[in-house]
Amino acid sequence: MTSLKQLFDASRSRLTPVYGGSEASWLLRIIMEHIKGWNQVELLMRADKEVSDFTVTRVNEVIDRLLAYEPIQYIFGDTYWHGMTLKVSPAVLIPRPETEELVDIITKDNPQPDLKVLDVCTGSGCIAVALAKFMNFPEVTAIDISDRAIAVAKENAALQKVKVDFQTADALDLGAALTAKYDIIVSNPPYVMDKEKSAMDANVLDHEPAIALFVPDSDPLKFYKAIADYAADALTDGGRLYFELNPLTADSLKDWMQQSGWRDVSLLPDLHAKTRFMIARK
């Protein structure tokens, strides 16, 4: 029989060459939490206890998938983000910590109740669900071009017990689907340029949906411009537009926004000091 410590040590040895020691340990904690329901304290207490052959087999199956660069969030179908456990699938991007910062910016800027919010390119619904949960009684609408993504987003809203109006629509042609006025429009649209692919990890390139990631090098601002053009009519007077950005194109977008008549256009850094967010006022 194998002890938990022996299983951990052998598993960490397999994962470390690909993920590094600290991430390997983090992955193993996630694996055991999902397979056995044990937290970190329980893992320490059980270190010398024997584990079943079934557990060893299940752990090794997950490690095989991790070594093929499949994200652990897709393996188990969920991720912990902004204090919530959200469902994810290969139909949606895995929510990033930077997007948590965007949610915090919006909630801090907008404490008043009953605001109407539109989330464009909602994906997993993480932004829409978080705003519905943490803002003061907002009315939230969220759109995505992917029916599969909308299905995941609806599941997340149900799990978090919040109300969001999810609709299938094209971010490049919002006027064809939406007629309401909004106090806030937010989007984390596709913004990674094709030329950046060579620097990206295999777990992103091979598993996350390209439609939610990439834009052509010849037109990297296509989603921002389309959404901003729509927002110019769809926002209430004084309404705010929030974007998550590619740091490589942030300055170009700011220049275009200012030339297009937007007021109070500002760029904000993320926690890694990269230009990551834009706020503009109608």
KEFI-269451 format. One record per residue (C-alpha): residue in one letter; x, y, z. Coordinates in Angstrom, 1 decimal, padded with zeros to 4 digits, always signed. Layout:
<recs>
<rec resn="A" px="X" py="Y" pz="Z"/>
...
</recs>
This chain:
<recs>
<rec resn="M" px="+000.0" py="+000.0" pz="+000.0"/>
<rec resn="T" px="+001.0" py="+003.6" pz="-000.6"/>
<rec resn="S" px="+000.9" py="+006.4" pz="+002.0"/>
<rec resn="L" px="-000.4" py="+009.8" pz="+001.2"/>
<rec resn="K" px="+003.1" py="+011.3" pz="+001.6"/>
<rec resn="Q" px="+004.5" py="+008.7" pz="-000.8"/>
<rec resn="L" px="+001.8" py="+009.6" pz="-003.3"/>
<rec resn="F" px="+002.5" py="+013.3" pz="-002.9"/>
<rec resn="D" px="+006.2" py="+012.9" pz="-003.3"/>
<rec resn="A" px="+005.9" py="+010.8" pz="-006.4"/>
<rec resn="S" px="+003.3" py="+013.0" pz="-007.9"/>
<rec resn="R" px="+005.3" py="+016.2" pz="-007.2"/>
<rec resn="S" px="+008.3" py="+014.6" pz="-008.8"/>
<rec resn="R" px="+006.3" py="+014.1" pz="-012.0"/>
<rec resn="L" px="+004.8" py="+017.5" pz="-012.1"/>
<rec resn="T" px="+007.8" py="+019.7" pz="-011.0"/>
<rec resn="P" px="+009.8" py="+019.5" pz="-014.3"/>
<rec resn="V" px="+006.7" py="+021.0" pz="-016.1"/>
<rec resn="Y" px="+005.1" py="+023.3" pz="-013.5"/>
<rec resn="G" px="+007.8" py="+024.0" pz="-010.9"/>
<rec resn="G" px="+007.8" py="+023.0" pz="-007.3"/>
<rec resn="S" px="+005.4" py="+025.5" pz="-005.8"/>
<rec resn="E" px="+002.8" py="+025.2" pz="-008.5"/>
<rec resn="A" px="+003.1" py="+021.4" pz="-008.4"/>
<rec resn="S" px="+002.3" py="+021.5" pz="-004.7"/>
<rec resn="W" px="-000.7" py="+023.8" pz="-005.4"/>
<rec resn="L" px="-002.0" py="+021.4" pz="-008.1"/>
<rec resn="L" px="-001.7" py="+018.5" pz="-005.8"/>
<rec resn="R" px="-003.7" py="+020.3" pz="-003.1"/>
<rec resn="I" px="-006.4" py="+021.0" pz="-005.7"/>
<rec resn="I" px="-006.4" py="+017.4" pz="-006.8"/>
<rec resn="M" px="-006.8" py="+016.0" pz="-003.3"/>
<rec resn="E" px="-009.5" py="+018.5" pz="-002.5"/>
<rec resn="H" px="-011.6" py="+017.4" pz="-005.5"/>
<rec resn="I" px="-010.9" py="+013.7" pz="-005.2"/>
<rec resn="K" px="-011.0" py="+013.2" pz="-001.5"/>
<rec resn="G" px="-012.4" py="+016.5" pz="-000.1"/>
<rec resn="W" px="-009.4" py="+017.0" pz="+002.1"/>
<rec resn="N" px="-008.1" py="+020.5" pz="+002.9"/>
<rec resn="Q" px="-004.5" py="+021.3" pz="+003.6"/>
<rec resn="V" px="-004.7" py="+020.7" pz="+007.3"/>
<rec resn="E" px="-006.3" py="+017.3" pz="+006.7"/>
<rec resn="L" px="-003.6" py="+016.4" pz="+004.2"/>
<rec resn="L" px="-000.9" py="+017.1" pz="+006.8"/>
<rec resn="M" px="-002.7" py="+015.0" pz="+009.4"/>
<rec resn="R" px="-003.1" py="+012.1" pz="+007.0"/>
<rec resn="A" px="+000.4" py="+012.2" pz="+005.6"/>
<rec resn="D" px="+001.4" py="+008.8" pz="+007.0"/>
<rec resn="K" px="-002.0" py="+007.2" pz="+006.4"/>
<rec resn="E" px="-002.4" py="+004.7" pz="+003.5"/>
<rec resn="V" px="-004.4" py="+005.7" pz="+000.5"/>
<rec resn="S" px="-006.4" py="+003.3" pz="-001.7"/>
<rec resn="D" px="-005.3" py="+002.0" pz="-005.0"/>
<rec resn="F" px="-008.4" py="+003.7" pz="-006.5"/>
<rec resn="T" px="-007.1" py="+007.1" pz="-005.2"/>
<rec resn="V" px="-003.6" py="+006.4" pz="-006.5"/>
<rec resn="T" px="-005.1" py="+005.6" pz="-009.9"/>
<rec resn="R" px="-007.3" py="+008.6" pz="-010.0"/>
<rec resn="V" px="-004.5" py="+011.0" pz="-009.0"/>
<rec resn="N" px="-002.2" py="+009.5" pz="-011.7"/>
<rec resn="E" px="-005.0" py="+010.0" pz="-014.3"/>
<rec resn="V" px="-005.3" py="+013.7" pz="-013.4"/>
<rec resn="I" px="-001.5" py="+014.1" pz="-013.5"/>
<rec resn="D" px="-001.3" py="+012.5" pz="-016.9"/>
<rec resn="R" px="-003.8" py="+015.1" pz="-018.2"/>
<rec resn="L" px="-001.8" py="+017.9" pz="-016.5"/>
<rec resn="L" px="+001.4" py="+016.7" pz="-018.2"/>
<rec resn="A" px="-000.5" py="+017.0" pz="-021.5"/>
<rec resn="Y" px="-001.0" py="+020.7" pz="-020.5"/>
<rec resn="E" px="-004.8" py="+020.4" pz="-019.9"/>
<rec resn="P" px="-005.7" py="+023.1" pz="-017.3"/>
<rec resn="I" px="-006.8" py="+021.7" pz="-014.0"/>
<rec resn="Q" px="-009.8" py="+024.0" pz="-014.0"/>
<rec resn="Y" px="-011.1" py="+022.1" pz="-017.1"/>
<rec resn="I" px="-010.2" py="+018.7" pz="-015.7"/>
<rec resn="F" px="-012.5" py="+019.3" pz="-012.7"/>
<rec resn="G" px="-014.9" py="+021.7" pz="-014.3"/>
<rec resn="D" px="-014.6" py="+024.6" pz="-011.9"/>
<rec resn="T" px="-012.4" py="+027.3" pz="-010.6"/>
<rec resn="Y" px="-012.2" py="+029.5" pz="-007.5"/>
<rec resn="W" px="-012.5" py="+033.2" pz="-008.4"/>
<rec resn="H" px="-013.4" py="+036.3" pz="-006.5"/>
<rec resn="G" px="-014.7" py="+034.3" pz="-003.5"/>
<rec resn="M" px="-016.9" py="+032.1" pz="-005.7"/>
<rec resn="T" px="-016.6" py="+028.6" pz="-007.1"/>
<rec resn="L" px="-017.5" py="+029.0" pz="-010.8"/>
<rec resn="K" px="-018.1" py="+026.3" pz="-013.4"/>
<rec resn="V" px="-015.8" py="+026.4" pz="-016.5"/>
<rec resn="S" px="-015.5" py="+024.3" pz="-019.6"/>
<rec resn="P" px="-013.4" py="+024.5" pz="-022.8"/>
<rec resn="A" px="-016.2" py="+026.6" pz="-024.2"/>
<rec resn="V" px="-015.1" py="+029.5" pz="-021.9"/>
<rec resn="L" px="-011.9" py="+031.2" pz="-020.8"/>
<rec resn="I" px="-010.7" py="+030.4" pz="-017.3"/>
<rec resn="P" px="-011.3" py="+033.6" pz="-015.3"/>
<rec resn="R" px="-008.0" py="+035.5" pz="-014.4"/>
<rec resn="P" px="-007.1" py="+037.3" pz="-011.3"/>
<rec resn="E" px="-006.8" py="+040.6" pz="-013.3"/>
<rec resn="T" px="-010.5" py="+040.4" pz="-014.0"/>
<rec resn="E" px="-011.2" py="+040.3" pz="-010.3"/>
<rec resn="E" px="-009.5" py="+043.7" pz="-010.1"/>
<rec resn="L" px="-011.8" py="+045.0" pz="-012.8"/>
<rec resn="V" px="-014.8" py="+043.9" pz="-010.8"/>
<rec resn="D" px="-013.5" py="+045.6" pz="-007.7"/>
<rec resn="I" px="-012.9" py="+048.8" pz="-009.7"/>
<rec resn="I" px="-016.5" py="+048.8" pz="-010.9"/>
<rec resn="T" px="-018.1" py="+048.0" pz="-007.6"/>
<rec resn="K" px="-016.0" py="+050.7" pz="-005.8"/>
<rec resn="D" px="-016.9" py="+053.3" pz="-008.5"/>
<rec resn="N" px="-020.6" py="+052.6" pz="-008.5"/>
<rec resn="P" px="-022.1" py="+052.2" pz="-005.0"/>
<rec resn="Q" px="-025.5" py="+053.5" pz="-005.9"/>
<rec resn="P" px="-028.4" py="+051.1" pz="-006.3"/>
<rec resn="D" px="-030.4" py="+050.0" pz="-009.3"/>
<rec resn="L" px="-027.8" py="+050.6" pz="-012.0"/>
<rec resn="K" px="-028.3" py="+049.0" pz="-015.4"/>
<rec resn="V" px="-025.2" py="+047.0" pz="-016.4"/>
<rec resn="L" px="-024.2" py="+045.4" pz="-019.7"/>
<rec resn="D" px="-021.3" py="+042.8" pz="-019.8"/>
<rec resn="V" px="-020.1" py="+042.2" pz="-023.4"/>
<rec resn="C" px="-018.2" py="+039.0" pz="-024.2"/>
<rec resn="T" px="-019.3" py="+037.5" pz="-020.9"/>
<rec resn="G" px="-017.8" py="+034.0" pz="-021.4"/>
<rec resn="S" px="-018.2" py="+032.1" pz="-018.1"/>
<rec resn="G" px="-020.3" py="+035.0" pz="-016.9"/>
<rec resn="C" px="-017.7" py="+035.7" pz="-014.2"/>
<rec resn="I" px="-018.0" py="+039.6" pz="-014.5"/>
<rec resn="A" px="-021.7" py="+039.6" pz="-014.8"/>
<rec resn="V" px="-022.3" py="+037.2" pz="-011.9"/>
<rec resn="A" px="-019.8" py="+039.0" pz="-009.6"/>
<rec resn="L" px="-021.4" py="+042.4" pz="-010.4"/>
<rec resn="A" px="-024.9" py="+041.0" pz="-009.8"/>
<rec resn="K" px="-023.7" py="+039.6" pz="-006.5"/>
<rec resn="F" px="-021.6" py="+042.5" pz="-005.2"/>
<rec resn="M" px="-023.2" py="+045.6" pz="-006.5"/>
<rec resn="N" px="-026.2" py="+047.3" pz="-004.9"/>
<rec resn="F" px="-029.2" py="+045.7" pz="-006.6"/>
<rec resn="P" px="-028.1" py="+046.1" pz="-010.2"/>
<rec resn="E" px="-030.0" py="+045.0" pz="-013.3"/>
<rec resn="V" px="-027.4" py="+043.0" pz="-015.3"/>
<rec resn="T" px="-027.5" py="+041.9" pz="-018.9"/>
<rec resn="A" px="-024.7" py="+039.9" pz="-020.4"/>
<rec resn="I" px="-024.0" py="+038.8" pz="-024.0"/>
<rec resn="D" px="-021.7" py="+036.3" pz="-025.8"/>
<rec resn="I" px="-021.6" py="+035.0" pz="-029.3"/>
<rec resn="S" px="-021.2" py="+031.4" pz="-028.1"/>
<rec resn="D" px="-024.3" py="+029.5" pz="-027.1"/>
<rec resn="R" px="-022.0" py="+027.1" pz="-025.2"/>
<rec resn="A" px="-020.5" py="+029.9" pz="-023.2"/>
<rec resn="I" px="-024.0" py="+031.3" pz="-022.4"/>
<rec resn="A" px="-025.0" py="+027.9" pz="-021.0"/>
<rec resn="V" px="-022.0" py="+027.9" pz="-018.7"/>
<rec resn="A" px="-022.7" py="+031.5" pz="-017.6"/>
<rec resn="K" px="-026.3" py="+030.7" pz="-016.8"/>
<rec resn="E" px="-025.2" py="+027.8" pz="-014.7"/>
<rec resn="N" px="-022.9" py="+030.1" pz="-012.7"/>
<rec resn="A" px="-025.6" py="+032.6" pz="-012.1"/>
<rec resn="A" px="-027.9" py="+029.9" pz="-010.8"/>
<rec resn="L" px="-025.1" py="+028.5" pz="-008.6"/>
<rec resn="Q" px="-024.5" py="+032.0" pz="-007.1"/>
<rec resn="K" px="-028.2" py="+032.7" pz="-006.8"/>
<rec resn="V" px="-028.1" py="+035.9" pz="-008.8"/>
<rec resn="K" px="-030.3" py="+037.2" pz="-011.6"/>
<rec resn="V" px="-028.6" py="+038.0" pz="-015.0"/>
<rec resn="D" px="-030.3" py="+038.3" pz="-018.3"/>
<rec resn="F" px="-028.0" py="+036.3" pz="-020.6"/>
<rec resn="Q" px="-028.4" py="+036.7" pz="-024.4"/>
<rec resn="T" px="-026.6" py="+035.3" pz="-027.4"/>
<rec resn="A" px="-025.3" py="+038.3" pz="-029.5"/>
<rec resn="D" px="-022.3" py="+039.4" pz="-031.5"/>
<rec resn="A" px="-020.1" py="+042.0" pz="-029.8"/>
<rec resn="L" px="-019.3" py="+043.4" pz="-033.3"/>
<rec resn="D" px="-023.0" py="+044.1" pz="-033.9"/>
<rec resn="L" px="-024.7" py="+044.9" pz="-030.6"/>
<rec resn="G" px="-027.2" py="+047.2" pz="-032.0"/>
<rec resn="A" px="-028.9" py="+044.3" pz="-033.8"/>
<rec resn="A" px="-029.7" py="+042.6" pz="-030.5"/>
<rec resn="L" px="-030.0" py="+045.3" pz="-027.8"/>
<rec resn="T" px="-032.1" py="+048.4" pz="-027.4"/>
<rec resn="A" px="-031.9" py="+049.3" pz="-023.7"/>
<rec resn="K" px="-029.9" py="+052.1" pz="-022.1"/>
<rec resn="Y" px="-027.2" py="+051.3" pz="-019.6"/>
<rec resn="D" px="-025.4" py="+053.1" pz="-016.8"/>
<rec resn="I" px="-022.4" py="+050.8" pz="-017.1"/>
<rec resn="I" px="-021.0" py="+048.8" pz="-020.0"/>
<rec resn="V" px="-018.0" py="+046.5" pz="-019.3"/>
<rec resn="S" px="-016.1" py="+044.2" pz="-021.5"/>
<rec resn="N" px="-013.1" py="+041.9" pz="-021.4"/>
<rec resn="P" px="-013.1" py="+041.1" pz="-025.1"/>
<rec resn="P" px="-010.6" py="+039.1" pz="-027.2"/>
<rec resn="Y" px="-007.4" py="+041.2" pz="-027.3"/>
<rec resn="V" px="-004.4" py="+038.9" pz="-027.7"/>
<rec resn="M" px="-002.7" py="+039.6" pz="-031.1"/>
<rec resn="D" px="-001.9" py="+036.6" pz="-033.3"/>
<rec resn="K" px="+001.8" py="+037.5" pz="-033.1"/>
<rec resn="E" px="+001.7" py="+036.9" pz="-029.3"/>
<rec resn="K" px="+000.9" py="+033.2" pz="-029.7"/>
<rec resn="S" px="+004.6" py="+032.2" pz="-029.8"/>
<rec resn="A" px="+005.1" py="+033.4" pz="-026.2"/>
<rec resn="M" px="+002.0" py="+031.7" pz="-024.8"/>
<rec resn="D" px="+001.8" py="+028.5" pz="-022.8"/>
<rec resn="A" px="+000.5" py="+025.3" pz="-024.3"/>
<rec resn="N" px="-002.2" py="+025.0" pz="-021.7"/>
<rec resn="V" px="-003.7" py="+028.2" pz="-023.1"/>
<rec resn="L" px="-003.0" py="+027.7" pz="-026.8"/>
<rec resn="D" px="-004.1" py="+024.0" pz="-026.9"/>
<rec resn="H" px="-007.2" py="+024.2" pz="-024.6"/>
<rec resn="E" px="-008.7" py="+027.6" pz="-024.1"/>
<rec resn="P" px="-011.1" py="+028.9" pz="-026.8"/>
<rec resn="A" px="-009.3" py="+030.8" pz="-029.5"/>
<rec resn="I" px="-012.5" py="+032.8" pz="-030.3"/>
<rec resn="A" px="-012.3" py="+034.4" pz="-026.9"/>
<rec resn="L" px="-008.6" py="+035.1" pz="-027.0"/>
<rec resn="F" px="-007.3" py="+036.3" pz="-030.4"/>
<rec resn="V" px="-007.6" py="+039.3" pz="-032.7"/>
<rec resn="P" px="-005.7" py="+039.8" pz="-036.0"/>
<rec resn="D" px="-002.5" py="+041.8" pz="-035.9"/>
<rec resn="S" px="-004.0" py="+044.1" pz="-038.6"/>
<rec resn="D" px="-007.0" py="+045.1" pz="-036.4"/>
<rec resn="P" px="-006.3" py="+044.5" pz="-032.7"/>
<rec resn="L" px="-008.8" py="+047.1" pz="-031.5"/>
<rec resn="K" px="-011.7" py="+045.7" pz="-033.5"/>
<rec resn="F" px="-013.8" py="+044.7" pz="-030.5"/>
<rec resn="Y" px="-013.0" py="+047.8" pz="-028.4"/>
<rec resn="K" px="-014.0" py="+050.1" pz="-031.3"/>
<rec resn="A" px="-017.3" py="+048.2" pz="-032.0"/>
<rec resn="I" px="-018.2" py="+048.2" pz="-028.3"/>
<rec resn="A" px="-017.3" py="+051.8" pz="-027.8"/>
<rec resn="D" px="-019.3" py="+052.9" pz="-030.8"/>
<rec resn="Y" px="-022.3" py="+051.1" pz="-029.5"/>
<rec resn="A" px="-021.8" py="+052.4" pz="-026.0"/>
<rec resn="A" px="-021.7" py="+056.0" pz="-027.3"/>
<rec resn="D" px="-025.4" py="+055.6" pz="-027.9"/>
<rec resn="A" px="-026.4" py="+053.0" pz="-025.4"/>
<rec resn="L" px="-024.9" py="+054.6" pz="-022.3"/>
<rec resn="T" px="-026.9" py="+057.0" pz="-020.2"/>
<rec resn="D" px="-025.5" py="+060.5" pz="-019.9"/>
<rec resn="G" px="-022.5" py="+060.3" pz="-017.7"/>
<rec resn="G" px="-022.5" py="+056.5" pz="-018.0"/>
<rec resn="R" px="-019.2" py="+054.7" pz="-017.8"/>
<rec resn="L" px="-017.4" py="+052.3" pz="-020.1"/>
<rec resn="Y" px="-014.9" py="+049.8" pz="-018.6"/>
<rec resn="F" px="-012.5" py="+047.7" pz="-020.5"/>
<rec resn="E" px="-009.9" py="+045.1" pz="-019.7"/>
<rec resn="L" px="-006.9" py="+045.7" pz="-022.0"/>
<rec resn="N" px="-003.9" py="+044.3" pz="-023.7"/>
<rec resn="P" px="-001.0" py="+046.4" pz="-022.4"/>
<rec resn="L" px="+000.5" py="+046.4" pz="-025.9"/>
<rec resn="T" px="-002.5" py="+048.3" pz="-027.4"/>
<rec resn="A" px="-003.7" py="+050.4" pz="-024.4"/>
<rec resn="D" px="-002.2" py="+053.7" pz="-025.5"/>
<rec resn="S" px="-003.5" py="+053.3" pz="-029.1"/>
<rec resn="L" px="-007.0" py="+052.6" pz="-027.7"/>
<rec resn="K" px="-006.8" py="+055.6" pz="-025.4"/>
<rec resn="D" px="-005.9" py="+057.9" pz="-028.3"/>
<rec resn="W" px="-008.7" py="+056.5" pz="-030.4"/>
<rec resn="M" px="-011.2" py="+056.9" pz="-027.6"/>
<rec resn="Q" px="-010.2" py="+060.5" pz="-027.0"/>
<rec resn="Q" px="-010.4" py="+061.3" pz="-030.7"/>
<rec resn="S" px="-013.9" py="+059.7" pz="-030.7"/>
<rec resn="G" px="-015.2" py="+062.1" pz="-028.1"/>
<rec resn="W" px="-015.0" py="+060.1" pz="-024.9"/>
<rec resn="R" px="-014.4" py="+062.0" pz="-021.7"/>
<rec resn="D" px="-012.2" py="+061.3" pz="-018.7"/>
<rec resn="V" px="-010.4" py="+058.4" pz="-020.5"/>
<rec resn="S" px="-008.0" py="+056.9" pz="-018.0"/>
<rec resn="L" px="-005.7" py="+053.9" pz="-018.0"/>
<rec resn="L" px="-005.1" py="+051.9" pz="-014.8"/>
<rec resn="P" px="-002.5" py="+049.3" pz="-013.9"/>
<rec resn="D" px="-003.1" py="+045.8" pz="-012.5"/>
<rec resn="L" px="-001.3" py="+044.4" pz="-009.5"/>
<rec resn="H" px="+001.7" py="+043.5" pz="-011.7"/>
<rec resn="A" px="+002.0" py="+047.2" pz="-012.8"/>
<rec resn="K" px="+000.9" py="+046.4" pz="-016.3"/>
<rec resn="T" px="-001.6" py="+048.7" pz="-018.0"/>
<rec resn="R" px="-004.7" py="+046.6" pz="-017.9"/>
<rec resn="F" px="-007.9" py="+048.6" pz="-017.5"/>
<rec resn="M" px="-009.6" py="+051.6" pz="-019.1"/>
<rec resn="I" px="-012.4" py="+053.7" pz="-017.8"/>
<rec resn="A" px="-014.2" py="+056.3" pz="-020.0"/>
<rec resn="R" px="-017.2" py="+058.5" pz="-019.5"/>
<rec resn="K" px="-019.9" py="+059.4" pz="-022.0"/>
</recs>
